Amino acid sequence: MLNGAKKAKEMKFSKIVTFTGNEKDNKLSLLGDINFWIDSKAYNHIENAHQILLLSLVDLIIGKSEYPPN
C-alpha cells in the first residue's frame, strides 16, 4: 500500500485516498489527501468499517441507476 501511494504521488495523481486504522498519523495516511481512519486496533473492526465506506461509495456512484426511487 505504501509503495502504491508513493507511486501515485510520483505520478501526480490529483487525490490519494487512504483507508487505515490503528495509529492516526500512520505512514500510509500521511501520504493521503483524503483519509478514512478508524480509531481502533481491532483489525476486523477496521476492515468492516472500511467495507461499509467502500460499499456506500459504490452506491453513490452507481446506486441511482441500479436502485431508482419508487
C-alpha positions in Angstrom: 0.0 0.0 0.0 2.8 2.4 0.8 4.6 1.7 -2.5 1.3 2.3 -4.3 0.7 5.6 -2.6 4.3 6.7 -3.2 4.0 5.9 -6.9 0.7 7.8 -7.1 2.4 10.8 -5.6 5.3 10.5 -8.1 2.7 10.3 -10.9 1.0 13.4 -9.6 -2.4 11.8 -9.0 -4.9 14.6 -8.2 -6.0 13.0 -4.9 -4.8 9.9 -2.9 -7.5 8.3 -0.7 -6.3 6.1 2.2 -8.2 3.7 4.4 -6.3 3.0 7.6 -6.7 2.1 11.3 -4.5 1.8 14.4 -2.4 4.9 14.8 -3.9 8.1 13.4 -0.7 9.5 11.8 0.5 6.3 10.3 2.8 6.1 7.2 0.0 5.5 4.8 -2.4 8.2 5.9 0.5 10.7 5.9 0.7 10.1 2.1 -3.0 10.6 1.6 -5.1 13.7 0.7 -8.4 12.1 1.9 -8.0 9.7 4.8 -10.6 7.3 6.2 -9.1 6.4 9.6 -10.8 4.1 12.0 -9.9 4.7 15.7 -9.4 1.1 16.6 -6.7 -1.5 17.0 -9.1 -4.4 16.2 -8.2 -5.5 12.7 -11.6 -6.9 11.8 -13.5 -3.9 13.1 -11.3 -1.6 10.9 -11.8 -3.8 7.9 -15.6 -4.0 8.4 -15.8 -0.2 8.8 -13.8 0.3 5.6 -16.0 -2.2 3.8 -19.1 -0.2 4.7 -17.5 3.0 3.5 -16.4 1.4 0.2 -19.8 -0.1 -0.5 -21.5 3.2 0.3 -19.2 4.9 -2.2 -20.1 2.4 -4.9 -23.8 3.0 -4.2 -23.3 6.8 -4.5 -21.6 6.2 -7.9 -23.9 3.6 -9.5 -26.8 3.4 -7.0 -29.0 5.9 -8.7 -29.1 3.9 -11.9 -29.4 0.5 -10.2 -31.8 1.5 -7.4 -34.1 4.2 -8.8 -36.5 5.8 -6.3 -40.1 4.4 -6.3 
